[in-house]
Structures are given as C-alpha cells and as structure tokens.
Amino acid sequence: MHIIETGQVTQSKPNTAQAIYTFPTLIELSDGTLLLTCRSGSSKDSVDETIELYRSVDGGKTWGTPKRPFAEARVNGQESSFRLCYLTEINPDHIL
C-alpha cells in the first residue's frame, strides 16, 4: 500500500451529537464514487448515536454533506439505532 494523500472527512464537535465518530467503513463503487459510513454521537454508546453517510465523487478530495439515513430507526415501534453500516455494490444501480 502506498499513501499518496491524507485528509479529513469530518471534524468532531465537542458537546454535540457529533462529538465522537467510530466504526468507519469505506467502499468504492464501480463509477468511482466513494461512500463512507461511520457512527456519530455525543459519546460512545449514547442514545443519540446514528449512522452518517458521506459521499465523494472526486476520489476523496472533497466530501458532501453527511446524510443520516437511519436517524429514525425503530424496531417493533421502539426507538433503536444502528452501530455499523457495511455497504456492498450488488450492481451499478443496486447497493445493499
């Protein structure tokens, strides 16, 4: 492996729901898009934790605004949360 550049996707913000970021995952899609997921929250294992999704279309030089696709997670009508989010590209128009 050869590291050619370094950078930062996001920055923690103390005393907010983005105080910590854990469990990052990264996938490169067939069109070159990069998708990164991680768990954010006010502390590790907090009630406000959720998965954030970031997208880059320029090889990771810049990243879009984070999305929170599972912010309203419920199981049997009760609030819940995701800890990890692994993405897999099944085909160019289908991500699992």
Gaussian input, Z-matrix of N, CA and C with variables (Angstrom, degrees):
# hf/3-21g

backbone

0 1
 N
 C     1     B1
 C     2     B2     1     A1
 N     3     B3     2     A2     1     D1
 C     4     B4     3     A3     2     D2
 C     5     B5     4     A4     3     D3
 N     6     B6     5     A5     4     D4
 C     7     B7     6     A6     5     D5
 C     8     B8     7     A7     6     D6
 N     9     B9     8     A8     7     D7
 C    10    B10     9     A9     8     D8
 C    11    B11    10    A10     9     D9
 N    12    B12    11    A11    10    D10
 C    13    B13    12    A12    11    D11
 C    14    B14    13    A13    12    D12
 N    15    B15    14    A14    13    D13
 C    16    B16    15    A15    14    D14
 C    17    B17    16    A16    15    D15
 N    18    B18    17    A17    16    D16
 C    19    B19    18    A18    17    D17
 C    20    B20    19    A19    18    D18
 N    21    B21    20    A20    19    D19
 C    22    B22    21    A21    20    D20
 C    23    B23    22    A22    21    D21
 N    24    B24    23    A23    22    D22
 C    25    B25    24    A24    23    D23
 C    26    B26    25    A25    24    D24
 N    27    B27    26    A26    25    D25
 C    28    B28    27    A27    26    D26
 C    29    B29    28    A28    27    D27
 N    30    B30    29    A29    28    D28
 C    31    B31    30    A30    29    D29
 C    32    B32    31    A31    30    D30
 N    33    B33    32    A32    31    D31
 C    34    B34    33    A33    32    D32
 C    35    B35    34    A34    33    D33
 N    36    B36    35    A35    34    D34
 C    37    B37    36    A36    35    D35
 C    38    B38    37    A37    36    D36
 N    39    B39    38    A38    37    D37
 C    40    B40    39    A39    38    D38
 C    41    B41    40    A40    39    D39
 N    42    B42    41    A41    40    D40
 C    43    B43    42    A42    41    D41
 C    44    B44    43    A43    42    D42
 N    45    B45    44    A44    43    D43
 C    46    B46    45    A45    44    D44
 C    47    B47    46    A46    45    D45
 N    48    B48    47    A47    46    D46
 C    49    B49    48    A48    47    D47
 C    50    B50    49    A49    48    D48
 N    51    B51    50    A50    49    D49
 C    52    B52    51    A51    50    D50
 C    53    B53    52    A52    51    D51
 N    54    B54    53    A53    52    D52
 C    55    B55    54    A54    53    D53
 C    56    B56    55    A55    54    D54
 N    57    B57    56    A56    55    D55
 C    58    B58    57    A57    56    D56
 C    59    B59    58    A58    57    D57
 N    60    B60    59    A59    58    D58
 C    61    B61    60    A60    59    D59
 C    62    B62    61    A61    60    D60
 N    63    B63    62    A62    61    D61
 C    64    B64    63    A63    62    D62
 C    65    B65    64    A64    63    D63
 N    66    B66    65    A65    64    D64
 C    67    B67    66    A66    65    D65
 C    68    B68    67    A67    66    D66
 N    69    B69    68    A68    67    D67
 C    70    B70    69    A69    68    D68
 C    71    B71    70    A70    69    D69
 N    72    B72    71    A71    70    D70
 C    73    B73    72    A72    71    D71
 C    74    B74    73    A73    72    D72
 N    75    B75    74    A74    73    D73
 C    76    B76    75    A75    74    D74
 C    77    B77    76    A76    75    D75
 N    78    B78    77    A77    76    D76
 C    79    B79    78    A78    77    D77
 C    80    B80    79    A79    78    D78
 N    81    B81    80    A80    79    D79
 C    82    B82    81    A81    80    D80
 C    83    B83    82    A82    81    D81
 N    84    B84    83    A83    82    D82
 C    85    B85    84    A84    83    D83
 C    86    B86    85    A85    84    D84
 N    87    B87    86    A86    85    D85
 C    88    B88    87    A87    86    D86
 C    89    B89    88    A88    87    D87
 N    90    B90    89    A89    88    D88
 C    91    B91    90    A90    89    D89
 C    92    B92    91    A91    90    D90
 N    93    B93    92    A92    91    D91
 C    94    B94    93    A93    92    D92
 C    95    B95    94    A94    93    D93
 N    96    B96    95    A95    94    D94
 C    97    B97    96    A96    95    D95
 C    98    B98    97    A97    96    D96
 N    99    B99    98    A98    97    D97
 C   100   B100    99    A99    98    D98
 C   101   B101   100   A100    99    D99
 N   102   B102   101   A101   100   D100
 C   103   B103   102   A102   101   D101
 C   104   B104   103   A103   102   D102
 N   105   B105   104   A104   103   D103
 C   106   B106   105   A105   104   D104
 C   107   B107   106   A106   105   D105
 N   108   B108   107   A107   106   D106
 C   109   B109   108   A108   107   D107
 C   110   B110   109   A109   108   D108
 N   111   B111   110   A110   109   D109
 C   112   B112   111   A111   110   D110
 C   113   B113   112   A112   111   D111
 N   114   B114   113   A113   112   D112
 C   115   B115   114   A114   113   D113
 C   116   B116   115   A115   114   D114
 N   117   B117   116   A116   115   D115
 C   118   B118   117   A117   116   D116
 C   119   B119   118   A118   117   D117
 N   120   B120   119   A119   118   D118
 C   121   B121   120   A120   119   D119
 C   122   B122   121   A121   120   D120
 N   123   B123   122   A122   121   D121
 C   124   B124   123   A123   122   D122
 C   125   B125   124   A124   123   D123
 N   126   B126   125   A125   124   D124
 C   127   B127   126   A126   125   D125
 C   128   B128   127   A127   126   D126
 N   129   B129   128   A128   127   D127
 C   130   B130   129   A129   128   D128
 C   131   B131   130   A130   129   D129
 N   132   B132   131   A131   130   D130
 C   133   B133   132   A132   131   D131
 C   134   B134   133   A133   132   D132
 N   135   B135   134   A134   133   D133
 C   136   B136   135   A135   134   D134
 C   137   B137   136   A136   135   D135
 N   138   B138   137   A137   136   D136
 C   139   B139   138   A138   137   D137
 C   140   B140   139   A139   138   D138
 N   141   B141   140   A140   139   D139
 C   142   B142   141   A141   140   D140
 C   143   B143   142   A142   141   D141
 N   144   B144   143   A143   142   D142
 C   145   B145   144   A144   143   D143
 C   146   B146   145   A145   144   D144
 N   147   B147   146   A146   145   D145
 C   148   B148   147   A147   146   D146
 C   149   B149   148   A148   147   D147
 N   150   B150   149   A149   148   D148
 C   151   B151   150   A150   149   D149
 C   152   B152   151   A151   150   D150
 N   153   B153   152   A152   151   D151
 C   154   B154   153   A153   152   D152
 C   155   B155   154   A154   153   D153
 N   156   B156   155   A155   154   D154
 C   157   B157   156   A156   155   D155
 C   158   B158   157   A157   156   D156
 N   159   B159   158   A158   157   D157
 C   160   B160   159   A159   158   D158
 C   161   B161   160   A160   159   D159
 N   162   B162   161   A161   160   D160
 C   163   B163   162   A162   161   D161
 C   164   B164   163   A163   162   D162
 N   165   B165   164   A164   163   D163
 C   166   B166   165   A165   164   D164
 C   167   B167   166   A166   165   D165
 N   168   B168   167   A167   166   D166
 C   169   B169   168   A168   167   D167
 C   170   B170   169   A169   168   D168
 N   171   B171   170   A170   169   D169
 C   172   B172   171   A171   170   D170
 C   173   B173   172   A172   171   D171
 N   174   B174   173   A173   172   D172
 C   175   B175   174   A174   173   D173
 C   176   B176   175   A175   174   D174
 N   177   B177   176   A176   175   D175
 C   178   B178   177   A177   176   D176
 C   179   B179   178   A178   177   D177
 N   180   B180   179   A179   178   D178
 C   181   B181   180   A180   179   D179
 C   182   B182   181   A181   180   D180
 N   183   B183   182   A182   181   D181
 C   184   B184   183   A183   182   D182
 C   185   B185   184   A184   183   D183
 N   186   B186   185   A185   184   D184
 C   187   B187   186   A186   185   D185
 C   188   B188   187   A187   186   D186
 N   189   B189   188   A188   187   D187
 C   190   B190   189   A189   188   D188
 C   191   B191   190   A190   189   D189
 N   192   B192   191   A191   190   D190
 C   193   B193   192   A192   191   D191
 C   194   B194   193   A193   192   D192
 N   195   B195   194   A194   193   D193
 C   196   B196   195   A195   194   D194
 C   197   B197   196   A196   195   D195
 N   198   B198   197   A197   196   D196
 C   199   B199   198   A198   197   D197
 C   200   B200   199   A199   198   D198
 N   201   B201   200   A200   199   D199
 C   202   B202   201   A201   200   D200
 C   203   B203   202   A202   201   D201
 N   204   B204   203   A203   202   D202
 C   205   B205   204   A204   203   D203
 C   206   B206   205   A205   204   D204
 N   207   B207   206   A206   205   D205
 C   208   B208   207   A207   206   D206
 C   209   B209   208   A208   207   D207
 N   210   B210   209   A209   208   D208
 C   211   B211   210   A210   209   D209
 C   212   B212   211   A211   210   D210
 N   213   B213   212   A212   211   D211
 C   214   B214   213   A213   212   D212
 C   215   B215   214   A214   213   D213
 N   216   B216   215   A215   214   D214
 C   217   B217   216   A216   215   D215
 C   218   B218   217   A217   216   D216
 N   219   B219   218   A218   217   D217
 C   220   B220   219   A219   218   D218
 C   221   B221   220   A220   219   D219
 N   222   B222   221   A221   220   D220
 C   223   B223   222   A222   221   D221
 C   224   B224   223   A223   222   D222
 N   225   B225   224   A224   223   D223
 C   226   B226   225   A225   224   D224
 C   227   B227   226   A226   225   D225
 N   228   B228   227   A227   226   D226
 C   229   B229   228   A228   227   D227
 C   230   B230   229   A229   228   D228
 N   231   B231   230   A230   229   D229
 C   232   B232   231   A231   230   D230
 C   233   B233   232   A232   231   D231
 N   234   B234   233   A233   232   D232
 C   235   B235   234   A234   233   D233
 C   236   B236   235   A235   234   D234
 N   237   B237   236   A236   235   D235
 C   238   B238   237   A237   236   D236
 C   239   B239   238   A238   237   D237
 N   240   B240   239   A239   238   D238
 C   241   B241   240   A240   239   D239
 C   242   B242   241   A241   240   D240
 N   243   B243   242   A242   241   D241
 C   244   B244   243   A243   242   D242
 C   245   B245   244   A244   243   D243
 N   246   B246   245   A245   244   D244
 C   247   B247   246   A246   245   D245
 C   248   B248   247   A247   246   D246
 N   249   B249   248   A248   247   D247
 C   250   B250   249   A249   248   D248
 C   251   B251   250   A250   249   D249
 N   252   B252   251   A251   250   D250
 C   253   B253   252   A252   251   D251
 C   254   B254   253   A253   252   D252
 N   255   B255   254   A254   253   D253
 C   256   B256   255   A255   254   D254
 C   257   B257   256   A256   255   D255
 N   258   B258   257   A257   256   D256
 C   259   B259   258   A258   257   D257
 C   260   B260   259   A259   258   D258
 N   261   B261   260   A260   259   D259
 C   262   B262   261   A261   260   D260
 C   263   B263   262   A262   261   D261
 N   264   B264   263   A263   262   D262
 C   265   B265   264   A264   263   D263
 C   266   B266   265   A265   264   D264
 N   267   B267   266   A266   265   D265
 C   268   B268   267   A267   266   D266
 C   269   B269   268   A268   267   D267
 N   270   B270   269   A269   268   D268
 C   271   B271   270   A270   269   D269
 C   272   B272   271   A271   270   D270
 N   273   B273   272   A272   271   D271
 C   274   B274   273   A273   272   D272
 C   275   B275   274   A274   273   D273
 N   276   B276   275   A275   274   D274
 C   277   B277   276   A276   275   D275
 C   278   B278   277   A277   276   D276
 N   279   B279   278   A278   277   D277
 C   280   B280   279   A279   278   D278
 C   281   B281   280   A280   279   D279
 N   282   B282   281   A281   280   D280
 C   283   B283   282   A282   281   D281
 C   284   B284   283   A283   282   D282
 N   285   B285   284   A284   283   D283
 C   286   B286   285   A285   284   D284
 C   287   B287   286   A286   285   D285

   B1=1.4448
   B2=1.5271
   B3=1.3120
   B4=1.4588
   B5=1.5263
   B6=1.3164
   B7=1.4641
   B8=1.5171
   B9=1.3413
   B10=1.4617
   B11=1.5286
   B12=1.3327
   B13=1.4628
   B14=1.5206
   B15=1.3067
   B16=1.4527
   B17=1.5187
   B18=1.3068
   B19=1.4546
   B20=1.5091
   B21=1.3097
   B22=1.4492
   B23=1.5209
   B24=1.3275
   B25=1.4610
   B26=1.5171
   B27=1.3223
   B28=1.4594
   B29=1.5218
   B30=1.3143
   B31=1.4643
   B32=1.5240
   B33=1.3152
   B34=1.4656
   B35=1.5212
   B36=1.3340
   B37=1.4693
   B38=1.5298
   B39=1.3467
   B40=1.4690
   B41=1.5281
   B42=1.3274
   B43=1.4702
   B44=1.5242
   B45=1.3293
   B46=1.4682
   B47=1.5253
   B48=1.3239
   B49=1.4648
   B50=1.5228
   B51=1.3268
   B52=1.4693
   B53=1.5294
   B54=1.3255
   B55=1.4682
   B56=1.5262
   B57=1.3248
   B58=1.4668
   B59=1.5280
   B60=1.3175
   B61=1.4650
   B62=1.5231
   B63=1.3258
   B64=1.4560
   B65=1.5266
   B66=1.3096
   B67=1.4688
   B68=1.5286
   B69=1.3323
   B70=1.4679
   B71=1.5276
   B72=1.3190
   B73=1.4660
   B74=1.5235
   B75=1.3237
   B76=1.4586
   B77=1.5168
   B78=1.3369
   B79=1.4559
   B80=1.5262
   B81=1.3329
   B82=1.4639
   B83=1.5179
   B84=1.3286
   B85=1.4611
   B86=1.5192
   B87=1.3113
   B88=1.4649
   B89=1.5282
   B90=1.3437
   B91=1.4705
   B92=1.5348
   B93=1.3421
   B94=1.4563
   B95=1.5187
   B96=1.3251
   B97=1.4634
   B98=1.5206
   B99=1.3359
   B100=1.4572
   B101=1.5198
   B102=1.3319
   B103=1.4543
   B104=1.5207
   B105=1.3175
   B106=1.4466
   B107=1.5159
   B108=1.3195
   B109=1.4549
   B110=1.5202
   B111=1.3377
   B112=1.4590
   B113=1.5246
   B114=1.3104
   B115=1.4643
   B116=1.5177
   B117=1.3208
   B118=1.4640
   B119=1.5181
   B120=1.3226
   B121=1.4549
   B122=1.5156
   B123=1.3212
   B124=1.4594
   B125=1.5236
   B126=1.3250
   B127=1.4661
   B128=1.5273
   B129=1.3169
   B130=1.4599
   B131=1.5287
   B132=1.3332
   B133=1.4701
   B134=1.5217
   B135=1.3256
   B136=1.4602
   B137=1.5262
   B138=1.3257
   B139=1.4614
   B140=1.5198
   B141=1.3306
   B142=1.4633
   B143=1.5266
   B144=1.3233
   B145=1.4647
   B146=1.5232
   B147=1.3249
   B148=1.4574
   B149=1.5240
   B150=1.3088
   B151=1.4585
   B152=1.5262
   B153=1.3326
   B154=1.4606
   B155=1.5284
   B156=1.3196
   B157=1.4638
   B158=1.5209
   B159=1.3340
   B160=1.4643
   B161=1.5214
   B162=1.3382
   B163=1.4717
   B164=1.5241
   B165=1.3383
   B166=1.4568
   B167=1.5200
   B168=1.3220
   B169=1.4702
   B170=1.5232
   B171=1.3493
   B172=1.4692
   B173=1.5297
   B174=1.3290
   B175=1.4550
   B176=1.5180
   B177=1.3224
   B178=1.4497
   B179=1.5165
   B180=1.3239
   B181=1.4758
   B182=1.5333
   B183=1.3478
   B184=1.4592
   B185=1.5227
   B186=1.3287
   B187=1.4687
   B188=1.5154
   B189=1.3291
   B190=1.4598
   B191=1.5177
   B192=1.3164
   B193=1.4546
   B194=1.5251
   B195=1.3235
   B196=1.4634
   B197=1.5204
   B198=1.3011
   B199=1.4669
   B200=1.5238
   B201=1.3145
   B202=1.4651
   B203=1.5328
   B204=1.3387
   B205=1.4695
   B206=1.5205
   B207=1.3290
   B208=1.4636
   B209=1.5198
   B210=1.3145
   B211=1.4646
   B212=1.5284
   B213=1.2939
   B214=1.4709
   B215=1.5295
   B216=1.3166
   B217=1.4695
   B218=1.5289
   B219=1.3260
   B220=1.4656
   B221=1.5270
   B222=1.3093
   B223=1.4666
   B224=1.5151
   B225=1.3256
   B226=1.4689
   B227=1.5278
   B228=1.3290
   B229=1.4516
   B230=1.5177
   B231=1.3260
   B232=1.4564
   B233=1.5176
   B234=1.3392
   B235=1.4586
   B236=1.5178
   B237=1.3235
   B238=1.4493
   B239=1.5232
   B240=1.3186
   B241=1.4549
   B242=1.5178
   B243=1.3263
   B244=1.4491
   B245=1.5255
   B246=1.3113
   B247=1.4605
   B248=1.5148
   B249=1.3117
   B250=1.4614
   B251=1.5116
   B252=1.3152
   B253=1.4593
   B254=1.5254
   B255=1.3159
   B256=1.4628
   B257=1.5195
   B258=1.3163
   B259=1.4576
   B260=1.5220
   B261=1.3303
   B262=1.4677
   B263=1.5142
   B264=1.3282
   B265=1.4628
   B266=1.5288
   B267=1.3293
   B268=1.4612
   B269=1.5245
   B270=1.3241
   B271=1.4550
   B272=1.5346
   B273=1.3312
   B274=1.4636
   B275=1.5456
   B276=1.2996
   B277=1.4730
   B278=1.5248
   B279=1.3296
   B280=1.4633
   B281=1.5279
   B282=1.3262
   B283=1.4639
   B284=1.5210
   B285=1.2995
   B286=1.4737
   B287=1.5065
   A1=107.77
   A2=114.97
   A3=121.43
   A4=108.23
   A5=117.67
   A6=122.28
   A7=108.15
   A8=116.18
   A9=119.51
   A10=112.69
   A11=117.90
   A12=121.98
   A13=108.85
   A14=116.84
   A15=121.66
   A16=108.47
   A17=116.13
   A18=120.79
   A19=109.96
   A20=115.63
   A21=121.90
   A22=108.62
   A23=116.50
   A24=120.96
   A25=110.54
   A26=117.35
   A27=121.64
   A28=109.66
   A29=116.47
   A30=121.98
   A31=108.93
   A32=116.92
   A33=121.29
   A34=110.05
   A35=114.29
   A36=120.46
   A37=107.34
   A38=118.26
   A39=120.96
   A40=112.32
   A41=115.21
   A42=123.85
   A43=113.22
   A44=117.15
   A45=121.89
   A46=108.55
   A47=116.39
   A48=121.72
   A49=111.73
   A50=117.87
   A51=123.36
   A52=110.49
   A53=117.44
   A54=121.41
   A55=111.70
   A56=117.26
   A57=120.49
   A58=109.58
   A59=115.52
   A60=122.96
   A61=106.99
   A62=116.65
   A63=120.76
   A64=110.41
   A65=116.34
   A66=125.37
   A67=114.24
   A68=118.03
   A69=119.61
   A70=111.80
   A71=115.71
   A72=122.71
   A73=107.35
   A74=116.81
   A75=121.71
   A76=109.28
   A77=115.87
   A78=121.47
   A79=108.47
   A80=115.64
   A81=120.54
   A82=107.36
   A83=116.68
   A84=121.66
   A85=110.59
   A86=116.77
   A87=121.56
   A88=112.76
   A89=117.93
   A90=120.32
   A91=112.30
   A92=117.71
   A93=121.85
   A94=114.68
   A95=117.47
   A96=121.29
   A97=109.63
   A98=116.13
   A99=121.67
   A100=108.83
   A101=117.08
   A102=122.44
   A103=107.98
   A104=116.29
   A105=121.84
   A106=108.36
   A107=116.86
   A108=121.06
   A109=108.72
   A110=115.96
   A111=121.61
   A112=107.81
   A113=114.82
   A114=119.78
   A115=108.23
   A116=117.03
   A117=121.68
   A118=108.88
   A119=115.77
   A120=121.02
   A121=110.90
   A122=116.20
   A123=120.76
   A124=111.48
   A125=116.83
   A126=122.97
   A127=106.75
   A128=116.65
   A129=119.74
   A130=108.48
   A131=116.17
   A132=123.09
   A133=113.02
   A134=117.79
   A135=121.74
   A136=110.82
   A137=116.59
   A138=120.61
   A139=112.52
   A140=118.15
   A141=120.62
   A142=113.22
   A143=117.66
   A144=119.36
   A145=110.65
   A146=115.09
   A147=121.36
   A148=108.70
   A149=116.05
   A150=121.68
   A151=108.76
   A152=116.04
   A153=121.05
   A154=108.28
   A155=115.86
   A156=123.27
   A157=108.45
   A158=115.84
   A159=122.50
   A160=108.81
   A161=116.58
   A162=122.03
   A163=109.96
   A164=114.89
   A165=121.15
   A166=108.57
   A167=116.19
   A168=120.41
   A169=111.64
   A170=116.20
   A171=119.73
   A172=112.16
   A173=115.39
   A174=119.52
   A175=114.54
   A176=118.15
   A177=122.27
   A178=115.18
   A179=117.20
   A180=119.31
   A181=110.88
   A182=116.43
   A183=121.67
   A184=108.44
   A185=114.96
   A186=121.43
   A187=109.35
   A188=115.99
   A189=121.15
   A190=112.19
   A191=115.30
   A192=123.04
   A193=109.31
   A194=118.93
   A195=119.77
   A196=112.79
   A197=114.86
   A198=122.57
   A199=107.26
   A200=116.67
   A201=122.63
   A202=108.41
   A203=116.24
   A204=119.80
   A205=115.00
   A206=118.95
   A207=121.15
   A208=112.31
   A209=117.83
   A210=122.07
   A211=112.58
   A212=117.39
   A213=121.44
   A214=110.94
   A215=117.48
   A216=121.35
   A217=110.74
   A218=115.89
   A219=121.63
   A220=109.13
   A221=115.21
   A222=122.31
   A223=106.67
   A224=116.71
   A225=122.04
   A226=111.65
   A227=116.22
   A228=121.60
   A229=115.51
   A230=118.43
   A231=121.11
   A232=110.54
   A233=115.29
   A234=119.68
   A235=110.27
   A236=114.37
   A237=121.14
   A238=107.87
   A239=117.20
   A240=119.67
   A241=109.18
   A242=115.53
   A243=122.48
   A244=108.13
   A245=116.04
   A246=120.48
   A247=111.56
   A248=117.01
   A249=122.37
   A250=109.47
   A251=115.65
   A252=120.17
   A253=108.26
   A254=116.02
   A255=121.36
   A256=108.08
   A257=117.58
   A258=122.27
   A259=109.91
   A260=115.70
   A261=122.43
   A262=107.55
   A263=116.57
   A264=120.79
   A265=108.09
   A266=116.05
   A267=121.87
   A268=109.59
   A269=117.05
   A270=124.71
   A271=106.17
   A272=119.34
   A273=120.58
   A274=115.97
   A275=118.80
   A276=118.99
   A277=112.44
   A278=117.07
   A279=120.60
   A280=110.63
   A281=115.56
   A282=121.51
   A283=107.60
   A284=115.48
   A285=121.48
   A286=108.82
   D1=139.13
   D2=179.62
   D3=-128.35
   D4=116.37
   D5=179.08
   D6=-84.40
   D7=122.17
   D8=-178.02
   D9=-106.21
   D10=-21.87
   D11=177.52
   D12=-150.70
   D13=157.21
   D14=172.93
   D15=-131.71
   D16=162.15
   D17=179.82
   D18=-174.62
   D19=-168.52
   D20=-177.17
   D21=-137.01
   D22=132.42
   D23=179.77
   D24=-82.81
   D25=-42.60
   D26=-177.79
   D27=-147.82
   D28=168.59
   D29=-179.18
   D30=-127.36
   D31=134.09
   D32=175.29
   D33=-62.38
   D34=148.48
   D35=178.02
   D36=-126.90
   D37=100.90
   D38=-177.28
   D39=-52.14
   D40=145.83
   D41=177.14
   D42=63.43
   D43=27.86
   D44=175.42
   D45=-131.65
   D46=178.52
   D47=175.91
   D48=-74.79
   D49=1.11
   D50=174.22
   D51=-118.93
   D52=35.37
   D53=-178.93
   D54=-74.90
   D55=-30.39
   D56=179.19
   D57=-131.94
   D58=150.61
   D59=173.38
   D60=-131.38
   D61=127.43
   D62=-179.18
   D63=-136.38
   D64=166.68
   D65=173.40
   D66=53.52
   D67=55.69
   D68=178.57
   D69=-71.87
   D70=144.70
   D71=172.32
   D72=-134.17
   D73=150.40
   D74=-176.87
   D75=-139.52
   D76=138.44
   D77=175.96
   D78=-137.04
   D79=142.37
   D80=172.01
   D81=-105.75
   D82=124.34
   D83=179.22
   D84=-81.08
   D85=166.61
   D86=-177.21
   D87=-61.47
   D88=-24.53
   D89=178.59
   D90=-89.24
   D91=4.75
   D92=179.02
   D93=94.19
   D94=-9.93
   D95=177.56
   D96=-62.97
   D97=138.33
   D98=174.02
   D99=-104.32
   D100=134.09
   D101=174.60
   D102=-120.57
   D103=128.97
   D104=179.29
   D105=-122.23
   D106=133.41
   D107=173.45
   D108=-120.09
   D109=150.85
   D110=174.16
   D111=-157.95
   D112=163.76
   D113=177.51
   D114=-97.74
   D115=132.30
   D116=176.31
   D117=-118.58
   D118=158.27
   D119=177.48
   D120=179.29
   D121=173.12
   D122=179.34
   D123=-74.87
   D124=-22.40
   D125=172.89
   D126=-160.44
   D127=167.87
   D128=179.65
   D129=-67.36
   D130=131.80
   D131=-178.08
   D132=65.90
   D133=32.63
   D134=178.45
   D135=-84.88
   D136=163.39
   D137=179.96
   D138=-72.00
   D139=-17.82
   D140=-179.76
   D141=-96.50
   D142=10.39
   D143=-179.39
   D144=-66.58
   D145=147.01
   D146=177.74
   D147=-157.85
   D148=167.24
   D149=177.67
   D150=-89.16
   D151=132.01
   D152=172.29
   D153=-108.71
   D154=141.68
   D155=-179.24
   D156=-118.69
   D157=126.35
   D158=178.85
   D159=-117.02
   D160=148.56
   D161=-178.12
   D162=-131.55
   D163=137.55
   D164=174.34
   D165=-130.90
   D166=133.17
   D167=178.61
   D168=-111.23
   D169=7.83
   D170=-179.12
   D171=-124.93
   D172=35.91
   D173=176.58
   D174=73.36
   D175=19.00
   D176=177.80
   D177=94.13
   D178=3.89
   D179=178.14
   D180=-67.62
   D181=-39.68
   D182=176.53
   D183=-133.64
   D184=156.17
   D185=-178.25
   D186=-131.11
   D187=141.52
   D188=178.82
   D189=-74.88
   D190=173.10
   D191=177.17
   D192=-61.82
   D193=137.00
   D194=-178.15
   D195=-66.37
   D196=145.44
   D197=173.61
   D198=-108.73
   D199=154.21
   D200=178.18
   D201=-124.52
   D202=75.88
   D203=-172.21
   D204=-67.11
   D205=-17.30
   D206=-177.51
   D207=-117.71
   D208=22.95
   D209=-175.74
   D210=-60.23
   D211=-28.72
   D212=-179.11
   D213=-107.37
   D214=46.58
   D215=-178.10
   D216=-70.82
   D217=132.85
   D218=177.06
   D219=-137.93
   D220=142.83
   D221=174.88
   D222=-127.62
   D223=120.14
   D224=-177.01
   D225=51.81
   D226=39.45
   D227=176.84
   D228=81.85
   D229=-3.34
   D230=-179.37
   D231=-106.37
   D232=146.14
   D233=179.02
   D234=-59.90
   D235=143.46
   D236=-179.96
   D237=-146.71
   D238=-178.02
   D239=176.57
   D240=-152.73
   D241=157.02
   D242=175.40
   D243=-97.43
   D244=142.65
   D245=177.75
   D246=-100.45
   D247=-32.30
   D248=-178.10
   D249=-136.09
   D250=154.48
   D251=175.84
   D252=-144.77
   D253=98.86
   D254=176.03
   D255=-93.45
   D256=128.24
   D257=179.04
   D258=-106.57
   D259=145.04
   D260=177.25
   D261=-137.41
   D262=133.48
   D263=176.73
   D264=-88.37
   D265=113.25
   D266=178.46
   D267=-76.12
   D268=-46.63
   D269=172.49
   D270=-154.56
   D271=173.61
   D272=-171.91
   D273=-55.21
   D274=-20.77
   D275=178.80
   D276=-118.64
   D277=21.01
   D278=-177.67
   D279=-142.85
   D280=108.87
   D281=177.35
   D282=-111.23
   D283=130.76
   D284=-179.66
   D285=-104.02

